[in-house]
Amino acid sequence: MTTAKKVMDLVNMPDVAEFVEKQLAPFDTSKLDCFRLGKLPKRPWSYRCKYPQRLSKGSRSFKHQYQLSASMNLSISFPHSEEISVGSMAAPTSRGWSYIYEKVEIADAAELLAFAAGACAFRFLRHSRQVPGRNTHPAAHRFGAQWLEEWRHQQQPLPDRRAAIEHTRRKRELRRQAS
C-alpha cells in the first residue's frame, strides 16, 4: 500500500499529523491529493471530504482526486464535551427516524483533531471502498471515536494503557447489558 502524499499541518500539531499518517499507512492513499489539518473560526470542529471530480461526463480523467480537511477551533476551552451521532433509530418524526447521540469527553486540542481526522478519513476510506459499512455521519463519528481511543492509548504510558483498555472493556460490557 502507498502512504499519504502529504498531511498538511496548519495548526502546528506534528504529533497528530504523524498519527494520521500512521493510521492511513495500511490503506491505499494513491488517490489522496492532500489531508489538511486546519483552523476553524466558530464551530468546535468540522471535516470535509472532496471526492474525485471528472473533467467531463463520461471522462476517465479527473480534475482532482480526494481532498480531505479536518479542522478545529483553537480558541475553545478544554476539557470539552461533544455530543456525536453514533447511530439512528425509528422515531415518530417527519423523517421516520432520529439519531442516537453519545457524549464524548475531549481533554485537549490534539484529541479533538485526532477525532475530526478519523471522521474525515472514514469518508475517504468508505467512498474508496477500503472499509465496510455505510458512508453516514454516525459511521464516520464511530470511526473518529476509534481513532480518538487509539490516540489516547498511544499517548499513555504502558501501565496506564492496560488500565484504560480494561476500563474500555468494562464500559462496553455495561452498554451491552443495558441494551
C-alpha positions in Angstrom: 0.0 0.0 0.0 1.1 3.5 -0.6 1.2 6.1 2.1 -0.4 9.6 2.2 1.4 12.0 -0.1 1.2 14.8 2.3 -0.6 15.6 5.6 -0.6 19.4 5.8 -0.3 20.5 9.4 -1.7 24.1 9.6 -2.3 24.0 13.3 1.3 23.2 14.4 0.5 19.7 15.9 3.1 17.4 14.4 2.2 14.6 16.7 -1.3 14.5 15.3 -0.1 14.7 11.7 2.3 11.8 12.3 -0.6 9.9 13.9 -2.8 10.5 10.9 0.0 9.3 8.5 0.5 6.2 10.7 -3.3 5.4 10.7 -3.5 5.8 6.9 -0.4 3.7 6.2 -2.3 0.3 5.8 -4.6 1.8 3.2 -4.2 2.7 -0.4 -3.8 6.5 -0.4 -2.6 6.8 -4.0 -5.7 8.8 -4.9 -5.4 11.1 -2.0 -4.2 14.6 -3.1 -3.9 16.1 0.4 -5.1 15.8 4.0 -5.2 19.2 5.7 -5.3 19.7 9.5 -6.6 23.3 9.8 -8.1 26.0 11.8 -11.8 26.8 12.2 -13.2 30.2 13.3 -16.5 29.4 15.0 -17.6 25.7 15.4 -15.5 23.4 17.7 -14.6 21.0 14.9 -15.5 20.1 11.3 -14.3 18.0 8.4 -14.7 18.0 4.7 -14.0 15.3 2.1 -14.0 16.4 -1.6 -14.5 13.3 -3.8 -12.8 13.0 -7.2 -14.4 15.1 -9.9 -14.3 14.1 -13.6 -13.2 16.6 -16.2 -16.5 16.0 -18.1 -19.3 13.5 -18.1 -18.0 10.0 -19.1 -14.4 11.1 -19.0 -11.8 8.9 -17.4 -9.7 11.8 -16.3 -10.2 13.7 -13.1 -9.8 17.4 -12.2 -8.6 16.3 -8.7 -8.5 13.2 -6.5 -9.6 13.0 -2.9 -9.0 16.2 -0.8 -9.6 15.9 2.9 -9.7 18.6 5.5 -10.1 18.2 9.3 -10.4 21.4 11.2 -10.8 22.6 14.8 -11.3 25.9 16.6 -8.1 26.7 18.5 -9.9 29.1 20.9 -12.3 26.7 22.6 -11.5 25.7 26.2 -10.7 22.2 27.3 -11.8 19.8 28.6 -14.6 19.9 26.1 -17.6 17.6 25.7 -19.3 16.9 22.4 -22.4 15.0 21.5 -21.9 13.0 18.4 -24.4 10.9 16.5 -23.4 7.2 16.7 -26.5 5.6 15.1 -30.1 6.0 14.2 -33.4 4.5 15.2 -37.1 4.6 14.1 -38.9 7.5 15.6 -42.2 9.3 15.1 -40.7 12.3 13.2 -41.4 13.6 9.7 -38.4 11.6 8.5 -39.4 8.4 10.4 -36.0 8.2 12.2 -33.7 10.1 14.5 -30.1 10.0 15.5 -28.8 8.3 18.7 -26.3 10.6 20.4 -23.3 9.8 22.7 -21.3 12.2 24.7 -17.6 12.3 24.2 -15.2 14.0 26.6 -12.2 15.6 24.9 -9.2 16.6 27.1 -7.2 18.7 24.7 -6.8 20.1 21.2 -4.8 17.2 19.9 -7.6 14.8 20.9 -10.2 16.9 19.1 -8.1 17.0 16.0 -7.5 13.2 16.1 -11.2 12.6 16.4 -12.1 15.0 13.5 -9.3 13.5 11.3 -10.7 10.0 12.0 -14.2 11.0 11.0 -12.9 12.6 7.8 -10.7 9.7 7.0 -13.7 7.3 7.2 -15.5 9.3 4.5 -12.5 8.8 2.2 -11.9 5.2 3.1 -15.5 4.2 2.7 -16.0 6.1 -0.6 -12.9 4.4 -2.0 -14.3 1.0 -0.7 -11.4 0.3 1.7 -13.6 -0.2 4.8 -17.0 -1.8 5.1 -20.2 -0.1 6.1 -22.4 2.8 5.0 -21.0 6.3 4.4 -23.0 8.1 7.0 -22.4 10.7 9.8 -22.9 8.2 12.6 -20.4 5.7 11.0 -17.9 8.5 10.5 -18.3 9.6 14.1 -17.8 6.0 15.4 -14.6 5.7 13.2 -13.4 9.0 14.6 -14.1 7.8 18.2 -12.0 4.7 17.4 -9.1 6.9 16.3 -9.6 9.0 19.4 -9.3 5.9 21.6 -6.1 4.8 19.7 -4.7 8.3 20.1 -5.3 8.2 23.9 -3.7 4.8 24.2 -0.7 5.9 22.2 -0.2 8.9 24.5 -0.4 6.9 27.7 2.5 5.2 29.4 2.3 1.4 29.2 0.9 0.6 32.7 -1.9 3.2 32.3 -2.6 1.9 28.8 -3.6 -1.5 30.3 -5.9 0.1 32.8 -7.5 2.2 30.1 -8.1 -0.9 27.9 -9.7 -2.7 30.9 -11.9 0.4 31.6 -13.0 0.5 27.9 -13.9 -3.2 28.0 -15.9 -2.7 31.2 -17.8 0.2 29.6 -18.6 -1.8 26.5 -19.9 -4.7 28.7 -22.1 -2.3 30.7 -23.5 -0.9 27.5 -24.3 -4.3 26.1 -26.0 -5.3 29.3 -28.1 -2.1 29.3 -29.3 -2.8 25.7 
